[in-house]
């Protein structure tokens, strides 16, 4: 799940949106549209808005800080389960055969 917030440093609603995501422990990427011109242009092109915050949750745009709309977008987004650690099965190394001039000897490989 990707959450991006288009913000400005002085926007109180942006601060509330960021605090909301922090309280829910949802990672997000903040894009400051005052300093980042490509991010500003992307926000305007996609949302047709000049105001912030604009929140992008996996492609779903939310204009302003709307906790209900954010919850709906988060619920609609499938959450990937954490990958379960795979069991590591060590295979025994095959015995290495060393030939010497007078006889053949089996040697176990040291670990």
N, C-alpha and C positions, 0 to 999 in steps of 0.2 A: 504494500500500500504506500502510495506517495502522497504526501500532503505538502503543498507549497502555499505560502502566504505572501502576497504582494502588499508591502507596507511602506510607511514613511516613519521617520524617527519621532515625529511629534503627534502622531495619531493615537488618541486614547482608545479607540475601538480596536486598533491593531494590537495594542498592549493587552486588552481584554481577551482578544482571540488567542494570542500567544500564551497568556496565562491559563486559558481554558485548556489548550492542548498540553501544556506542562502538567496541569492537575490530573489530566486523564492519561498521562504518560504516553502520549502519541508523538512520535518524532515528526518534525516538520522542517522544511527549508524556508528560510526567510529571504525574500527578495526585496531589497530597498529600491523602490522605483525612482527615488531622487538621484541616486548615484549610478544605478545600473540602467542605462538607456535601452539595451535590448530587452530587458525584463519589462520596462515601462511600455515599450512598443508591443510586446507580446500581450500584456495585460489589456491594453486598449483594443488591440485587434480581436482578442478572444471575447472580452466582456462588453465591449462598446461603452466602457465606463472610464471616467477619469478619477473617481473617488476610490479610496482604500478603506478597509481591507477588501481584497478580492482573494478568496480562498479556493484553491484547486485541489480537490480530493479525487485522485485517479481520473481526471478529466471532467468531473462534475464541478461547475463553477458556482460559488456562493458569493453574492455581493453583500458586503457588510458583515457584521458579526451577528449571526443568527444561530444560536445553539441548537434549536430544533432541526433546522436544515442541515447543520453539521452532523448531528446524530443520525439523521436519515441517510445522509451520504456515507457515513461510516458503516452503518448497518448494511447498506446495499453493496458495499465493497466486500468481496470475500477475503477473509483473512487466511493467509497461508499458515498452516501448522508448522511449528519448528521441526526441522529435520531431526529425526530420531538418530542417535548415534548408532552406527553399525557395529555389530560384534566383530571383533578382529580375531580371526582364527589363524593361529600360527601353524604353518605346516612344517613338519619335521624335514630338515634338509636331508637330501639323499646322501647316503654314505659315499664318501669319495675313496676311490680305489687308487692306491699308489703302487706302482710296480717298481720293485727293486730288482737288482740283478739276480738275486738268489731265490726270492720268494715274493708272493703277492700278499699285501697286508691291507686290511680294512681300517680306515681311520675315521673317527667321528669328527665332524666339523665343530670347532669350538665356537661358542657364542660370545 
